Amino acid sequence: MLLQVLGTAAGGGLPQWNCACPGCAGARAHPERRRLHASLALRASPGRWYVINATPDIGEQIEACPGLLPEAGQDADTRLSPLVGVVLTDAELDHTLGIARLREARDGVEVLATAPVLGAVRDRLGLGAVLGPYTSTRWHELTGAGRQLNEQSAVRVAAVRVSAKRPRYAEGLGPDDAAWSVALRLHDTGTGRTVLYAPALAAWTDAFEEAAREADVVLVDGTFWDEEEPRRAGFSDRTATGMGHLPVAGPGGTAHRLAGLPGRCLYTHLNNTNPLGDPSAEQHKQLADWGLEVAQDRMVIEL
């Protein structure tokens, strides 16, 4: 299984267009600190790739991933892209708006998501009707049982329910359901290796604990460093957990749990207020002492 990290930032990216906080100002002054919206590219089989979450940065992210580029050549079809589908962890705008950018897909595109997420993206956002005149979109429900990505692929993807948190535009759409936000378990049946991807984690459930212990690599929500960060930064009166993201450090944080896992653990989905956005911040040393890492844009994970 081969993955490339396409982005590691939370909503708005780093820097965020309308923000001059220390994190955003630092990223403008030091371009190497810039981070695109959190997403992964997954090679399902030779020449067939999926993106996990389709962000507003998807065009730039495709250009930065060699495996996603159309192949040029004298006899090649210049519009034949290796990108065949999208797998969604939730219905948030930062994870779904990029689907509209795929309207040029000559052979159509697949979208895999849980039932409530499909309903929100296809019907409430209207992407089903919007994309119809441009390309064919095949919508597939993703469950805890999982599904093989395609007939040639050894990779199975399954949803691990983690939260009933839904985007604002989906208020009133169906009942509360922990399938609104899921972690994705990516299992290579050929090698037996597993990756768990959870960019938004509101609660550390028993199901998530089991999936994390079985995984060789865990990429997990690092939106906020501590519980009070949103309040301290002044953009919310809610705590990190109240906003649907377990913090990294502190009594309710995920670091001590991740440090006890057997696999490699990396944080992703960093908010612009998180000190981990600064590579010189002392918090990186704390993570290293715990045996944990911060994922970087464009890094490749092969297992």
N, C-alpha and C positions, 0 to 999 in steps of 0.2 A: 504494500500500500504506500502510495506517495501522496503527500500533501504539501502545498505551499501556503504559507500564511499571507493572505492578501492585505490584511489590515488588522489593527489591534486597538483602535480607539472606540470609545463610546459615542453616543449621539452627538453629532456636530463635528466630530473629528478633532484633531489637534494640529494647528490651532482651529478654534471655532470661529466662524466668520464674523460674529457679532460680539466677540469677547476680547478683553484686554487684561484678563487675569494673569498672574505670574506665569502660569503654565503656557497660556497662549502666546504671551509676549516672548517668553523664552523660545518657543518653537518658531516664531517669526524671526528672531535674531539668530537662531541656530537651526537651519533647515534640517539637519540630521535628526532633530527631535520630532519632526513631523510624523504623524501617524494617520493613516486612512481608517475609515470605518471598519469595524471588526468583521472579518470574513475569512473563509478558507477556500482553496481550490483542491479538489480531490480527483486523482486519476482513477477512474473506475475500471478501465481496461485500456489497452493500447489505443491511443487516438480518441478516447472518449472521456471527457472531464465533466464534473459537476462543480458548481460553486455552492458553498454553504452560506446562505444569506446573500441576497442581491442588493448591494448597498448603492447609495447615490454616487459612490466613487468607482462603480464597476468598470467604466471605460478605462480609467487609469490603471485599475488593478489588473485588467486583462493584459494591457500592454506591458505590465511588469512581470508577467508570468509566461515564460516561453512555451509551456505546454498548452496554453489557451489561445495561442496565436494561430491564425489561418496559415496554411502552408503555401508558399509561393513557388512557382515553377512554370516552365513553358507549357506543359500539358495539364497543369493543375487547375482545378476549379477554384478561383480566387475567393469565392464566397463560401467555401466549405469550412466551417468552423468546428474545432474539436469540442467546443462547449455545447453540451446537449441538454443540460438541465440544471435546476436549482432545488436545493433542499433547504427548507426554512425551519428555524428554531422557534419562531413566533411571528406575529403579524405586525410588529412595530414598523413604522415608516422607514427607519434607518436600515432595516433589514429587508425591505420589500420594494422600495421605489426603483431599484435597479432593474426589476423585472421589465418595466416599460422600455428600458434601453435595449432590451433583447428583441424588439419588434422586427429587426432586420433578419432574424434567424431564418434562413432559407428553408430548412427542413423542420421548422418548428422548435418548440422547447417544452421540456417536461418540468412540472412544478410538483414537488413532494412536500406535504405538510399534514399536520393533524387536521381532523374535521373542522374544528372551530376556526383554525387559521385559514384553511381553504375558503370557508364561507366568508370570512372577513376580507381576504385579499381579492378573491374572484368576484364576489357579489357586492359587498359594502364599498370597497374601493373601486369596484367596477372594472378591474383589469381584464376580466374575461371578455367583456363587451368591447373594451378599448382595443385590446390586442387582436380581436377577431378579424378586422379588415386587413391586418398586416401579416400575421403569421398564425400557424396553428399552435394552440397551447393545450397540452395534455395534463390534466390535473389528477394527481394520484394521492389517495389518503395514506398517511403514515401512522402506524400503530406501534404498540409496544412489542408486538410479535416480529416486526421488522419486515423488510422486503429486499430482495436482490436488486441492485441498481439497474442492471440490464443482463441479458442472456450471456454475454461474454465476461461479465464481471464476477470476481470472487468476493466482492465487498457487499455485505448486507448492512443496511442502516435501520436502526430502531429508535423509537422515541421513548425517552425516560421522562415522565411527567414531573415537573418541578414547581409549577406555579399557575394559579388562576388569574394572574395579572394580565390584563388585556390593554391594547392601546386605546387612547381616548376616543378615537373615531368609531370604535366598536362597542361603546357603551350601549347596553340594552340589546345587544345581538346575542341571543341564546343564553343558556344558563351558565353560572360559574362552573368552570371545569379546569382541572389542573393541566389539561392538554393545551391550554392557551400558550404556555411557555414550557418548552421541553429542552432537555439535553439530548444530544444525538450520540448514540453508540454505533461506531463504525467498526465492523468486525470483518477481517479478512479471513475467509474460510480456508484459503490456501495455506497461509502462514500461521493462522491461529492468533494473530496479533490484533489488538483492539485499541482504538482511540475514543476518548469520551470528550465531547465538545459542549461546553455549557457557558455561553457568553452572558447569560442572565440567570442568576441563581438566588431566589428569594428565601429558600429554606433548604436545609440539608436533610433530605428525607431518607428513610431506610432504603428506598429503591435507588436513590442516588449513591448512597454509601456503598451498596452492593456493586453497582456499576463501576464506581470509582476504584474499588479494590480489585476488580477484575481487569482493569485497563492497564495497558503498557504505557500510554501517554494520556494525561488529563490536561485539557486546556479549559480554564475555569474563570468565571467572572471576577475581574479585578477592578471593577468600576471605581470603588472608593477605598481609600486606605483604612479609614476608621469610621465608626458609626456616626460621629458628629460632623464629618466633613461637609455634607450639604448645608447644614446650618451655619457652620463656621465660615464657609465661602459666601454665604448670604444669598444663594439663589433658591433656597427652599426652606420651609419650616419643618420639613420631615427629616428623619434620620435616614441613613443609608438603607437599613432594612425596611423602613417605611416606604422607601422609593422602589423596593423590589430587588435590592442588591445586597447580599451579605457582604460586610466589609472584609478586607484582607486581615487586618490586625485587631487585637483587642479580645475581650472575653467571648464575644459572639462571632469572632472572625473565623475565616476558613483556613488560615495559615497552619494552625496547630493540627487541624484535621488532615490537610494535605501532607504535612510533614510525616505523618504516620502511614502514608500509603506506599505500596511497593513500587509504583511506576514513576515515570518522570512527570513532574507537575509544573505547569507554566500558567501565568496569569495573562489574560487578554481583556479587551473591552475596557480600557483605562479611560476614565473621565479626564477632562482637561484640568480639573482641580487636584488630581491625584499626584502626589510628589514623585511617584514612580515614572512619570513622564520625563523627569530630569535624570539622565543617566548618572549624574554625579551625586544624587540625593543619597543620604545615609540609609534610607529604607532599603536600598538594593543590597547593602551589606547584611541587613537583618534577614532578608529573604535568603541570601546565600548561606547564612548560618543555619537556616532551617532546611537547606537543601532544595530550595525552590527557585524558580526563574521567572522572568518576564519575557513573554514571546515578543519577537521583533518582526516588523513588516518585512516580507520577502523571504523569511527564513524557510528552509525546506526540512520536512520531517519524513524520513523514509524508514519503514519497519515492516 
